[in-house]
Amino acid sequence: MEQYLELNYREMKDLVRQKLSIHVDIMDLLNKQIEKEAHSSSAYLAMASWCDHNALSNSADFFYEQAAEERDHMMKIFRYINDNGGTAYSPEVGGVNHDFKSLEEIFETALDQEISISKSIHNLVGKCRKVNDYTTEYFLQWFIGEQMEEEQTMRRALELFDLMGTEGLGLKLLDERIPQIRNKNAE
Amino acid sequence: MKVLHQSQFFISYQCDKQRCFFIKFPHKTIQLGFCQLLAFRQQVKEIDLEAHFNGQNTHGMEMLMLCNREHFFVFNTLESIDLKEFLTGTFAMLELNSLLTTSSV
């Protein structure tokens, strides 16, 4: 076998590039992003469950929708990796918190979660630039816009607490206003 | 066939003609497609070396199945450490080759 061995890398085909359109390190980071989106989706489900149990049906619907949206984000990345020759790994989700003190705490947690996802996407874009993975950078542009909208939605919800209070009738009226915070963004 | 990287126990090769990779283990050599190489890398990344030293992995063994369960390997602690270095080195060489190919365009 030794007689066939050559150490001249210049003459070697770039098999990795032939098989994979994205950088290997970026593929790893995208797989980590899949885990984060999956965790986020499960966290929203837990929030929806809490709202359902506390007679806050509009907020529950809002978080059910959020959970579905996060899963859509996850699937978008999942398909992107596989479509470009990489291997996407189905994520394991653990450590989902089901205990909350109030609806306000839930929305604050949701905002923190969205900020964390935004930071993660920004880090990914930064890494793409470092390794010249322009394909993934282009792909991630949609997520940057999406995250901006998600953060705005959660912030708007928290502003409602300042306006209407966190207890009694105020809370009930606030729950009725929740479907509109998303619609306002969609317009 | 060209050598990509060699560690204490393992050697990786790239075969341009068959567009695949080979890995020489101490007792046999196996052929891998790129996806299989990626899957192997992922399995090796998930090896918890700390568990070999803090008593969690009492036997000090790692069992890996490669190429859609075609091959089964058992590695001891020394081989597991070497395997991590080996895969990092192999992918570093592949990246270096990509850079050289890109720069020559």
Interface residues (C-beta under 8 A of the other chain):
Chain A: M1 Y4 L5 E6 L7 N8 Y9 R10 E11 M12 K13 D14 L15 V16 R17 Q18 K19 L20 V24 M27 G85 G86 T87 Y89
Chain B: M1 K2 V3 Y13 Q14 D16 R19 C20 F21 F34 C35 L38 A39 Q42 F91 M93 L94 E95 L96 N97 S98 L100 T101 T102 S104
